[in-house]
Amino acid sequence: QKEVEQDPGPLSVPEGAIVSLNCTYSNSAFQYFMWYRQYSRKGPELLMYTYSSGNKEDGRFTAQVDKSSKYISLFIRDSQPSDSATYLCAMSRLSSGNTGKLIFGQGTTLQVKP
Amino acid sequence: DTEVTQTPKHLVMGMTNKKSLKCEQHMGHRAMYWYKQKAKKPPELMFVYSYEKLSINESVPSRFSPECPNSSLLNLHLHALQPEDSALYLCASSGAGVYEQYFGPGTRLTVT
């Protein structure tokens, strides 16, 4: 069993839809949760970062962490064709030396159709 | 400014060549990383430098040799690579006491 599970999709939605992207994980030691957006043939771009449980909102993006269920989500409101990309969840446990090793999900490919 | 730069953007090399990938950040971050990413897969960690010292080597073959000349620069020296080493090589950095990593645009490497 992988430490982080993420449905690879593809997920296709019409423009303006609310998108929900999710990851589950098995290691309760994870405390830091991130979402990255990666366009084709580009480097991952950090979208959202959350420590422990709770919600965080930034514009059209909302990240949720439920540590009791070991489940994290990214919501995209009013989705745009420019949101079409691969979304990677990543998480890390507290470690010495401030170099948390990121454990990535497989990535979900999202297509927003005009 | 959360920018990590990488050069070159593309690199084609033969199996007997020696080449280097370069990464630079000016965010004052003290941890820097090399990742390898194959198509439709997440990034795989290769090396971690913390305060200019190698702290993690994920059992990477010796044909990949990292170097951290100073706190802003990270190099990856390549020698005698195999075609299966063709991939997107990503550099990332993170600040002291934080865990989110900022990635560069990557170098797309093709080994012929």
Boltz contact constraints between the chains, C-beta under 6 A:
constraints:
  - contact:
      token1: [A, 32]
      token2: [B, 99]
      max_distance: 6.0
  - contact:
      token1: [A, 34]
      token2: [B, 100]
      max_distance: 6.0
  - contact:
      token1: [A, 42]
      token2: [B, 105]
      max_distance: 6.0
  - contact:
      token1: [A, 43]
      token2: [B, 90]
      max_distance: 6.0
  - contact:
      token1: [A, 43]
      token2: [B, 103]
      max_distance: 6.0
  - contact:
      token1: [A, 43]
      token2: [B, 104]
      max_distance: 6.0
  - contact:
      token1: [A, 43]
      token2: [B, 105]
      max_distance: 6.0
  - contact:
      token1: [A, 43]
      token2: [B, 106]
      max_distance: 6.0
  - contact:
      token1: [A, 44]
      token2: [B, 103]
      max_distance: 6.0
  - contact:
      token1: [A, 46]
      token2: [B, 100]
      max_distance: 6.0
  - contact:
      token1: [A, 46]
      token2: [B, 102]
      max_distance: 6.0
  - contact:
      token1: [A, 49]
      token2: [B, 100]
      max_distance: 6.0
  - contact:
      token1: [A, 88]
      token2: [B, 42]
      max_distance: 6.0
  - contact:
      token1: [A, 92]
      token2: [B, 99]
      max_distance: 6.0
  - contact:
      token1: [A, 97]
      token2: [B, 50]
      max_distance: 6.0
  - contact:
      token1: [A, 97]
      token2: [B, 55]
      max_distance: 6.0
  - contact:
      token1: [A, 98]
      token2: [B, 96]
      max_distance: 6.0
  - contact:
      token1: [A, 98]
      token2: [B, 97]
      max_distance: 6.0
  - contact:
      token1: [A, 99]
      token2: [B, 31]
      max_distance: 6.0
  - contact:
      token1: [A, 99]
      token2: [B, 48]
      max_distance: 6.0
  - contact:
      token1: [A, 99]
      token2: [B, 50]
      max_distance: 6.0
  - contact:
      token1: [A, 99]
      token2: [B, 55]
      max_distance: 6.0
  - contact:
      token1: [A, 100]
      token2: [B, 99]
      max_distance: 6.0
  - contact:
      token1: [A, 104]
      token2: [B, 42]
      max_distance: 6.0
  - contact:
      token1: [A, 107]
      token2: [B, 42]
      max_distance: 6.0
